[in-house]
Amino acid sequence: MGKNLIMTDCVEEELAEFIKAFRDKGIDVDCYSYISNGGRTSKFSNLGRYLKYFIAPFQVFMHRKEYDYLIGWQQFYALIYCYYCSLFHVKKVNKVIAVNFTYKKKSGIVGKIYRRFMERCICTGYIDYMHVPSPNYAKIAAEDFNLPIEKFVVAPFGIDDLAGKYGNLEKPERAPKGDYTLSIGRSNRDYDFLIDAWKNVDSNLVIISDEYKRTDLPENVMLINDVSGEEQYPWISNCASLVIPIDDVTICSGDTVLLTSMSLSKPIFVTNPSTLAEMYVEDGVNAIYINKDVKETSDIFNKYICSDEATKIGIEARSSFLSKFSRYALGNSMSSLVS
């Protein structure tokens, strides 16, 4: 009997609870860690990240007959493994699962190449399951790639409880004096809309993104491009609230930021509709919904920021996180596919 392998782009310790869920069911799994999730501060660093996406799965591909199941915590490790299988026309010898699958269309010739590449990864029979945290996105992806809906496994994403480690960190020296609201992340964010809405908000906003660029900022908005990895947590720990302004509401993104903030009892403003609103939170209970209307969103910010009601919502956010959205719970969902 072969082995089962989890392929990840982070240190193995970060997946301890995810791995434990497999082992608690008597499923033996190994972890192959190949770090590729560093900052994206330059074209050179981005190129290095892309190269790692291809190097890691090729190393697994060369030993593919040793494994029964391959679980790609980093989705591209699983997808590109399938690309190699298709490229070299090898016999299918294992089942492959991609965790947190997301496909974001790109424009121009790059978009056409990327589309063909993704089709080679997922439409040639080597991928067995793709986990997505939204039933709506599962339907969209299945129709887009003409795949059976059964290939998509819908389950909430999960992270470890971070309150003990990051709940009481020292405030960053660069942070605004007094309270501030934080918006962080590089993928699928509508920061232009957020800034437009914030022009009429009497509070401080900090945006952390190593890809978003803008110079015409209001006085109460700070944009930081050089924070990544562990450096982000003091900012999250000390913010009064957090905003996740989603751009394309059909794409799954922002899950990790959302769940991290929920684990730290932060009041969170979330774009609705979105996959986050669909799968994780309820308006006025464990989050606060915003829409794409600038005036209405400004009014919502002014109503809730630093309010007693927002504090109660933050407390409920942590309670729902503990009961539904742990990394162990996600491991249970994925381990049910391995038999």
C-alpha positions, 0 to 999 in steps of 0.5 A: 500500500502506498503513502499519502502526501500533503504538499504545502508551501508553508512549514509543516507546523502550520498544518499540525491540526489539519494533519491530525484530523487525518491521523485521528481517522487512522489515515497515515499522511506525510507532509512535503513542505516546499516554501513558496509563500513569501512576499511578492515585493518585486518581479524577481521575487514573483518569478522565484515564486512561480518557479517554485510552483513548478519545482515542488510538484515535479519532485513529487511527480518523479516519485508518483508511484509511491503515493496513493493520495496527493493533497495539495494544500498549495493548490498549484502543487496539486494542479501542476503535478497534474499538468506534468502527468498530462504533459508526459502522458503517464498512467494515472496512479494516484488520486489528487485533491487540490485544497482551496481551488481558485481560478481568476481570469486574466486579460490579453495573451497572458490570460489565454495562455493561463486559461489553456494551462489551467485546462491542461491541469484540471480537464485531463482526468488527473485531478480527482477533487477540488475543494472550494469554500462556496457552493456558488463558486463550485457551480461557476467553476464546473460550468466554466471548465465543463466539469462534473459538479461532483469534482468540487468539494464544498467546505469552509476553509480553516485555520488554527486558533491564533488568539493565544499567539497573536492576540496581544501583540505590541502596536507597530510603531508606524501605526496611526495614533489612536484607533485604526481600521485595517484592510489587508491582502493582495488578491481580489481586493477593491481598494479603490472603492474602499478609499472612495468610501473612506473619504467621508469617514472620521477615522483612520484606515490602514491598507496593507498590500504589496501589490496595490499602488496609489498616491492620491490618498486622503489624510486619514488613509495609510498605504503600506507595501512592505509588510508580509508574513509574520509582520502582518499580525501586530497590525491585525492584533491592534486594529479596532476593526477590519475591512475585506472589500472584495472585487469579483464577488464570485471568486473565493478569496479573503478566507484566511484574513477573515478567519484570522480576524474572527479568531482575534474577535475583530469586528469585520466588514465584509462585502455582500454578496461574496463567497465570504458572506455566503459561507462564513458570516451573517450580517449583524451577528458575526460580521457587518455587511457592506455593498458597492455603494460609496455613500451607504458604505460610508454611513455603515462605517461611521455607524459601527466603527468603535461602537459597542455593537461592533464589539459584540459582533467581534465577540460572536465572530470568535465564538463562531470561528471556534465552533465551525472554522478550525483547521482541524474541521477542514482536515476532517472534510478533506480526510473523508475523501481519502479511503 
